Amino acid sequence: MLSNPSVEEANKKAFEKIVSAQPVLVDILPAGKVVPGMTKDTVLHAGPPVTWDRMCGPVRGAITGALIYEGLAKDNKSAEKLAASGKIRFAPCHHHSSVGPMAGILSYSMYVFVIKNETSGNYAYCSMNEGLGKVLRFGANSADVIQRLKWMQNILGPALGKGVRKSGGINIKNITAQALMMGDECHNRNVA
């Protein structure tokens, strides 16, 4: 195997940043209040940059649902027309210090976990999990999906945010380490 000193040095620096990071959940707030560059006509999506006409079906479904959820469209047909019009700005979540799972997207009113790296002071944002079944992150956008998102916006998000703020922050690294030690890979096998 050939050795590349510049790659090895870059990997070493990346590893050191990961090991020294101290991620803390400090709040749960609407994306529009905290995600850099988020506007009412912005939809952030998982994956690399892509235009509406090249997006896969589940991402299109998620975006259509988000436009209805945000009140920018009244139904799927008008949401698709708006998405194709050029009036909605699409961008990868990772260009805005965010992540979107699966066909996951972020829109202005969606509540996000606000994570602060206490070591370097940077922030990252992640959407709240909608649960199982028909969910936006799988491209579902029916009335019950929108209703659940509204409940998360009006009831769940504010309540969880209040609890996190009252706690003074939750150390994510400690929770992750304990879960890993219990055989949980912190994704699908999350019994721990």
C-alpha positions in Angstrom: 0.0 0.0 0.0 1.4 3.4 -1.0 1.7 6.0 1.7 0.6 9.6 1.1 2.0 11.9 3.8 -0.4 14.8 3.0 -3.4 12.4 3.3 -2.1 10.9 6.5 -1.6 14.3 8.0 -5.1 15.4 7.0 -6.6 12.2 8.5 -4.6 12.8 11.7 -6.0 16.3 12.0 -9.5 15.2 11.3 -9.2 12.4 13.9 -7.9 14.8 16.5 -10.8 17.2 15.9 -13.3 14.4 16.3 -11.7 13.1 19.5 -11.3 16.5 21.1 -14.9 17.7 20.2 -17.3 18.2 23.0 -20.8 18.2 21.4 -23.5 19.5 23.7 -27.3 19.8 22.9 -27.9 23.4 23.9 -31.4 24.1 22.5 -34.2 23.0 20.2 -35.5 25.9 18.0 -37.0 26.6 14.6 -34.5 26.3 11.8 -35.3 29.8 10.6 -34.0 31.2 13.9 -30.7 29.4 14.0 -29.6 27.7 10.7 -27.2 30.0 8.8 -28.7 31.3 5.6 -32.2 29.9 6.2 -35.0 32.0 4.8 -38.7 31.3 4.3 -38.1 30.4 0.7 -35.1 28.1 1.4 -35.4 24.3 1.5 -32.3 22.4 2.6 -31.9 18.8 1.5 -29.8 15.8 2.1 -27.0 15.0 -0.4 -25.0 17.1 -2.8 -26.3 20.1 -4.8 -29.2 19.1 -7.1 -31.9 20.9 -9.1 -35.6 20.2 -8.8 -35.7 18.4 -12.1 -32.9 16.0 -11.1 -34.2 15.2 -7.6 -35.3 11.7 -6.8 -39.0 11.0 -6.0 -38.7 10.8 -2.2 -36.8 14.1 -2.0 -39.4 15.8 -4.3 -42.1 14.4 -2.0 -40.5 15.7 1.1 -40.0 19.1 -0.5 -43.6 19.2 -1.7 -44.8 18.3 1.8 -42.5 21.0 3.3 -43.9 23.7 1.0 -47.5 22.7 2.1 -46.4 22.6 5.8 -44.9 26.1 5.5 -48.1 27.4 3.9 -46.3 28.3 0.7 -48.6 25.9 -1.3 -52.0 24.6 -0.7 -51.6 21.1 -2.3 -49.1 18.8 -4.0 -49.8 20.2 -7.5 -49.2 23.8 -6.5 -46.2 22.8 -4.4 -44.6 21.0 -7.3 -45.3 24.0 -9.5 -43.7 26.3 -6.9 -40.7 24.0 -6.5 -40.1 24.0 -10.3 -40.6 27.8 -10.6 -37.1 28.8 -9.4 -38.7 30.8 -6.5 -37.5 28.3 -3.9 -33.8 28.1 -3.1 -32.5 24.6 -2.7 -29.2 23.9 -1.0 -27.5 20.9 0.7 -28.0 20.7 4.4 -24.2 20.3 4.9 -23.6 23.7 3.3 -25.6 25.2 6.2 -24.0 23.3 9.2 -27.0 20.9 9.1 -27.9 17.3 8.4 -31.0 15.8 6.8 -31.5 12.0 7.2 -32.7 9.8 4.3 -34.6 12.1 1.9 -34.7 14.5 4.7 -35.1 18.2 4.2 -35.2 21.3 6.5 -37.6 24.2 6.0 -37.9 27.4 7.9 -40.4 26.4 10.7 -39.1 22.9 11.4 -37.5 22.5 14.9 -33.9 21.4 14.9 -31.5 20.2 17.6 -28.9 22.8 18.2 -25.5 21.3 19.0 -22.6 23.3 20.2 -19.0 22.0 20.0 -17.7 23.4 23.3 -14.1 22.8 22.1 -14.2 25.0 19.1 -17.4 27.0 19.5 -19.0 25.9 16.2 -22.7 24.8 15.9 -24.5 22.0 14.0 -28.2 21.5 13.4 -30.3 18.4 12.9 -34.0 17.9 12.3 -36.2 16.2 14.9 -37.1 12.6 14.1 -40.7 12.4 13.1 -41.1 8.8 14.3 -41.9 5.7 12.2 -44.3 5.1 9.3 -45.3 7.8 6.9 -42.8 10.6 7.4 -41.4 13.5 5.4 -37.9 12.0 5.5 -39.2 9.1 3.3 -41.0 11.5 1.0 -44.5 11.1 2.5 -46.5 14.3 2.5 -50.1 13.4 3.3 -52.3 15.4 5.6 -51.4 13.3 8.6 -47.7 13.9 7.9 -48.3 17.6 7.8 -50.4 17.4 10.9 -47.6 15.6 12.8 -45.1 18.3 11.7 -47.4 21.0 13.0 -47.8 19.2 16.3 -44.0 19.0 16.5 -43.8 22.8 15.7 -46.5 23.9 18.1 -46.2 21.5 21.0 -43.2 19.1 21.0 -40.5 21.4 19.8 -41.2 24.2 22.2 -41.6 21.8 25.2 -38.3 20.0 24.4 -36.5 23.2 23.9 -37.6 24.5 27.2 -36.4 21.3 28.9 -33.0 21.4 27.2 -32.5 25.1 28.1 -33.5 24.4 31.7 -31.0 21.5 31.9 -28.1 23.7 30.9 -27.2 21.5 28.0 -26.9 17.7 27.4 -23.5 16.2 26.7 -23.9 14.2 23.5 -20.5 12.6 23.6 -21.2 11.0 26.9 -24.5 9.6 25.7 -22.9 8.3 22.5 -20.0 6.7 24.4 -22.4 4.9 26.8 -24.6 3.7 24.0 -21.6 2.3 22.0 -20.4 0.5 25.2 -23.8 -1.1 25.4 -23.7 -2.4 21.8 -25.7 0.4 20.2 -24.3 1.8 17.0 -26.4 5.0 17.4 -28.4 4.6 14.3 -30.8 1.6 13.8 -29.8 -0.5 16.7 -30.7 2.0 19.4 -32.0 -0.2 22.1 -29.4 1.2 24.5 
